[in-house]
Every structure is written in C-alpha cells, then in structure tokens.
Amino acid sequence: MCYNHHHGMHGGCGYASKGMGHHGGHWAQRYAGQGFRPPVNIEELEDRYEIRLAAPGRNSADFQVKVQAGILTISGGRQHNEDASAPRWGRQEYRMESFERQFQLNDKIDAEGITASYTDGILVVTLPKHPHAHTPLKDIFVS
C-alpha cells in the first residue's frame, strides 16, 4: 500500500492512508485523477462507520455507490446540457463536475448491509460492522 508523503509515501501512487477513529484501523483512500474531489468525513460509531461526502446542488440520482473486490467506490456526475434549454450563464464560478472516491474496506465491514442516502447536500454512506467485530472494553490485570 502506498502512503502520502506525510505518512511515508512511495512517489506518485495515488493512495493516502487515513486512520479510522481512535481504534487504529486504516482505510486506504484512492483518488481518481486530479479533478474535483468532494471532501469527506468518516466517523466510527459502535456498530457502523459513516462516510459523509459534501456534494451540494445534486440529487440522489447523480450518485453511484458500489463495492467490488473490497473497494467502496463513490462516484457522481451530472450530464451537461448543451441544448437550447441549458442556462446561458453571464458568469459561472462553479459547475457540477464528475468525481470518484474509493475506499479500501477492512474485514470489520458488512458489505452486504451498506446503505446510502442524500439529504441537504450531504451523501451519507453507512457501513455496518459485522456483529463479531464488536470488541468490548476489557480491563487487563497487570501482575
């Protein structure tokens, strides 16, 4: 696995390591191309992870979420209308660009139970943990 230069990088491989919560799991995050990358927040909860991706101005049909070979891919796009009904901007400072974000899933994730919803400009991808992934806190006596 490649890491970014702040975490010990092998040059140009396009992967960055991100820690997951305070419990130390790592997810590799791959960037497709140098274009638009909507920011994400990843939260670890007791029974799931939640990835929140900020992509305002879209609708749920603009997103594709899939899992293949242990890689979660979140992509989005919007068709650009070039016909007469398309807006004729006097000034356009932003546009809805296509993007793709990929995350390596660890063995804690129940890939069959992944869900996604889009509300108020935020795509929330919920990744439930396998029931056996819960490890209760246990105090260990030191002798």
Secondary structure as the mmCIF struct_conf table of DSSP 4:
data_model
#
loop_
_struct_conf.conf_type_id
_struct_conf.id
_struct_conf.beg_label_comp_id
_struct_conf.beg_label_asym_id
_struct_conf.beg_label_seq_id
_struct_conf.end_label_comp_id
_struct_conf.end_label_asym_id
_struct_conf.end_label_seq_id
TURN_TY1_P TURN_TY1_P1 HIS A 5 HIS A 6
BEND BEND1 HIS A 7 HIS A 7
HELX_LH_PP_P HELX_LH_PP_P1 MET A 9 HIS A 10
TURN_TY1_P TURN_TY1_P2 GLY A 11 GLY A 12
STRN STRN1 TYR A 15 MET A 20
TURN_TY1_P TURN_TY1_P3 GLY A 21 GLY A 24
STRN STRN2 GLY A 25 TYR A 31
BEND BEND2 GLY A 33 GLY A 35
STRN STRN3 VAL A 40 GLU A 44
BEND BEND3 GLU A 46 ASP A 47
STRN STRN4 ARG A 48 ALA A 54
TURN_TY1_P TURN_TY1_P4 PRO A 56 GLY A 57
HELX_RH_3T_P HELX_RH_3T_P1 SER A 60 ASP A 62
STRN STRN5 PHE A 63 GLN A 68
TURN_TY1_P TURN_TY1_P5 ALA A 69 GLY A 70
STRN STRN6 ILE A 71 GLY A 76
HELX_LH_PP_P HELX_LH_PP_P2 GLN A 79 ASN A 81
BEND BEND4 ASP A 83 ASP A 83
TURN_TY1_P TURN_TY1_P6 ALA A 84 SER A 85
BEND BEND5 ALA A 86 ALA A 86
BEND BEND6 GLY A 90 GLY A 90
BEND BEND7 GLU A 93 GLU A 93
STRN STRN7 PHE A 99 GLN A 104
TURN_TY1_P TURN_TY1_P7 ASP A 107 LYS A 108
STRN STRN8 ILE A 109 ILE A 109
HELX_RH_3T_P HELX_RH_3T_P2 ALA A 111 GLY A 113
STRN STRN9 THR A 115 THR A 119
TURN_TY1_P TURN_TY1_P8 ASP A 120 GLY A 121
STRN STRN10 ILE A 122 PRO A 128
STRN STRN11 LYS A 129 LYS A 129
HELX_LH_PP_P HELX_LH_PP_P3 HIS A 130 HIS A 130
HELX_RH_3T_P HELX_RH_3T_P3 PRO A 131 ALA A 133
#
